[in-house]
C-alpha cells in the first residue's frame, strides 16, 4: 500500500470533489460562530452561506481544476466576478436541494452507506474493501471518516431527490422519429464562392486611412503595464530533498510493510498447491472442493462455475490458461494479481454468425495480496515517501520561517534562499493578468502583489502567497514598464492588411449580393457552379459553417432553390439546392441513442424548472458587496 496515495490521488480528489456540499446539517454552527451577519455571503431559507464556506468551495474547485489541467491551469479564470457569482449560485442550489431532501425525509440508511463505501473501487484491494486503504486515503485528504461519511450520506440523499426529478422525464416515440428524420435529411448542393482575396487588387486605400484607423482605435494597440520579477518557491518537495533517510530506516519500512506480503502470498500458493494435489487425486470432486476452498464469493457456491465468456473478459494470465485447455481438462496453478487459480474448462461455444468463440470454466481461487516488488526496485519510492512523511510534520514550521524572513528582510530574497537552499529565479515580462505561460507565477494573488504600489515603488518582497499543493511563493520587482501605446510605425503594416481585408470583403459581398439578386430573378448570372455534392447536417463533406446553417434552413418547396450567404473570413457564397434526400429508416440502436439523448435534455430542463420552483418558494438574500471581495 506504500504508493497507494500517489497512484490514486486524482481519483480520490474526484471522489471527494463530488461531495463539496454545504455543511448545513453537520457542523455549520462551527462556521457561523464569531461571524456577524454582515460577513455572510448569502442566506437561503434561514441557512447562512459564510465567507469561509465559499472560500473553501473555491479552493476545492481550483485544486480539482489544477489536477485536471496541470500547467495549463489559470487561477485567474476561477476568480472572476462571473465565476464567483456562478460558484455562489451553485452553493445556493445545493443548499435548496439539501433543505428539500431533509424536508422530504429522504434517508440513507447505515447499511446503504456501508454498501456505497464498500463498492467504491478506490477503497478496494483485490476487489474487496480495505479499511487500511480507506483510512489512508481519507487521512491524505485531511478528512476524518465521520466527515466523509456525513458528506457521502448527504450527497446520496441529494442524488435520490434529483434522480426522482430526472426519471420523471419522458420522450414520445413520435418526437424521436421526427428528430431522426430531420437529422438524417441530406441536400444536394452546388456552390460558387467569391473569395475576398480575389478582390484585394481592386482596393485603393485613402492616403490617411491607416492614420485615421490608428487614431480611432488606440485601445487595440495598447500594451499593458509589465513587470519583471525575481522569485523563490518553497515546497514540500524542496524540503524533502533536504531530508536524509538511512538505509536501516528504508529496510525497516520494507520489512514492516512489504515483506509480510511475500510470506502471505507464499502461504496462499502453498494452500493452492495442496488443493491441486487433492484434485489430481480426485478430479471429479472439483465442484465440491471449490465450495470448500475457493475464496471467490461470486462463484464459490456454484462449484466455481464462471459461465461462458469470450477473449478479453478475464485478466490475461487467466485467459491464456483457459484458451489453451481442452474440454474437461484442468490447469495447474495460474497466478494473477487476485491470487492463485486452478481452472477447469467445462464448455466451448464455437464462433458463429460473427460472434467470437466462448468458453465456460470453473475455478478455485485462493486469494493473495498482489505480488510485491523487491527492495531494490522500491528503494527510490520508499525513500521519497519517507522524506515526504517527515516534511509533512515540518512544513508548517518552515512556512512560518519563510514568511517571517520575507517580511523582516524585505529588500532581498537572498536570506530566504540561504536558509532553505533555494535558487532565486527570474521571470520574463509579466502582466497583471494570470497566464499559463507564466508557469509557477500563474497566480493572480501573487501578480496583484507584484503590481501593488508598494512593490512597484520600493521593490520590496511581496507577501508570501499560497501556490497550492504545499507550495509557497514570494517575489520582488526587478523592472517595470508602464502601459503604452504601440507606435504607428510599428503597427502600420498590420493596419494596412486589416483595412485591405475589410474592403476586399465588402467588394466580395457587394458582387455576391448582386449575383444572388439575378438568380432570384431567374437570370443565369454567368456563374460556373461546382460539381454537386450531397451535404449532411454534420457538415460532411466540408462546407462553411455559415453556409451549412443557411442550406438546411432554406425553403426547398420549389427546386432549384438559391441562397446567398456572407461567409466569415472567406467572402460570399452562392448555393444552388437541386434535391432533398429523406433520411433512411433508423436502426434500433440509433433510435435508442437519440431517445436517451432527448430524455437527458428533457431531464435537464425539468431539473432547471424544479430548481426555479425551489428558488421561488425560498427567501434568498445575497450580500453582493461581500461577494465582490477577494482574498478570504
Secondary structure as GFF3:
##gff-version 3
##sequence-region A 1 632
A	DSSP	alpha_helix	4	17	.	.	.	ID=ss1
A	DSSP	alpha_helix	28	32	.	.	.	ID=ss2
A	DSSP	three_ten_helix	37	39	.	.	.	ID=ss3
A	DSSP	beta_strand	42	44	.	.	.	ID=ss4
A	DSSP	beta_strand	47	49	.	.	.	ID=ss5
A	DSSP	alpha_helix	51	69	.	.	.	ID=ss6
A	DSSP	three_ten_helix	70	72	.	.	.	ID=ss7
A	DSSP	three_ten_helix	75	78	.	.	.	ID=ss8
A	DSSP	alpha_helix	81	103	.	.	.	ID=ss9
A	DSSP	alpha_helix	110	119	.	.	.	ID=ss10
A	DSSP	three_ten_helix	121	123	.	.	.	ID=ss11
A	DSSP	beta_strand	124	125	.	.	.	ID=ss12
A	DSSP	beta_strand	128	129	.	.	.	ID=ss13
A	DSSP	alpha_helix	131	140	.	.	.	ID=ss14
A	DSSP	alpha_helix	145	167	.	.	.	ID=ss15
A	DSSP	alpha_helix	173	184	.	.	.	ID=ss16
A	DSSP	beta_strand	186	195	.	.	.	ID=ss17
A	DSSP	three_ten_helix	196	202	.	.	.	ID=ss18
A	DSSP	alpha_helix	209	216	.	.	.	ID=ss19
A	DSSP	three_ten_helix	218	221	.	.	.	ID=ss20
A	DSSP	beta_strand	222	223	.	.	.	ID=ss21
A	DSSP	beta_strand	226	235	.	.	.	ID=ss22
A	DSSP	alpha_helix	236	242	.	.	.	ID=ss23
A	DSSP	alpha_helix	247	257	.	.	.	ID=ss24
A	DSSP	alpha_helix	259	281	.	.	.	ID=ss25
A	DSSP	three_ten_helix	283	285	.	.	.	ID=ss26
A	DSSP	alpha_helix	286	293	.	.	.	ID=ss27
A	DSSP	three_ten_helix	300	302	.	.	.	ID=ss28
A	DSSP	beta_strand	305	309	.	.	.	ID=ss29
A	DSSP	alpha_helix	316	322	.	.	.	ID=ss30
A	DSSP	beta_strand	330	336	.	.	.	ID=ss31
A	DSSP	beta_strand	339	349	.	.	.	ID=ss32
A	DSSP	beta_strand	358	367	.	.	.	ID=ss33
A	DSSP	alpha_helix	375	408	.	.	.	ID=ss34
A	DSSP	alpha_helix	414	420	.	.	.	ID=ss35
A	DSSP	beta_strand	425	430	.	.	.	ID=ss36
A	DSSP	three_ten_helix	436	441	.	.	.	ID=ss37
A	DSSP	alpha_helix	444	450	.	.	.	ID=ss38
A	DSSP	alpha_helix	453	458	.	.	.	ID=ss39
A	DSSP	beta_strand	465	466	.	.	.	ID=ss40
A	DSSP	beta_strand	471	481	.	.	.	ID=ss41
A	DSSP	beta_strand	484	485	.	.	.	ID=ss42
A	DSSP	alpha_helix	488	520	.	.	.	ID=ss43
A	DSSP	beta_strand	533	535	.	.	.	ID=ss44
A	DSSP	alpha_helix	545	553	.	.	.	ID=ss45
A	DSSP	beta_strand	561	567	.	.	.	ID=ss46
A	DSSP	beta_strand	571	581	.	.	.	ID=ss47
A	DSSP	alpha_helix	588	617	.	.	.	ID=ss48
A	DSSP	beta_strand	620	622	.	.	.	ID=ss49
A	DSSP	alpha_helix	624	627	.	.	.	ID=ss50
###
